[in-house]
Amino acid sequence: MKNSKFVIDKLTKLIEQGIVSSKDLSSELLSILKSKRDELVFRLKLTSKDEFEILSKRVENLEKKIERINLKRKTKSKQAKKS
């Protein structure tokens, strides 16, 4: 009976260590994949969604300013032609 408890204890420790090491392996694999993804994003010079939204708003504002400037020029040129 004492020998069977010893064997069972050893087996449970091995199984426990196997489960822990498999979890460690999966977390390590995920961290490797995340770092590769980040490296690829950096190499391709991709932007995040937040950065993209900010940049698109800035472009919209600049387009509006350009339209206003063009309208002012047209009105000034019409007034100059009339005089």
Phi, psi and omega in degrees: 000320180296321179293322180292323176297320179298314180295316181296318177300316179296317180296318180295323177295319178296317180295317179300316178294324178295319179294316180296317181291327177292323176294318177298319180296317181293320179292324177294319178297318178297319180293324177296315180296321178295319180293323177295320178297314180298321179296318179294317178298319180295317181294321181277355180056045177278154178252159177282170181297319180297314180297320180297317180297318179297315180295320180293324176295320178297319179295318178300316179298318179294322177296320178296318179297320179297318179297318179297318179296317179296321178295320178297319179296318181296317180293323179292320180291326177293319180293324180292323180291325180291330183277000000 
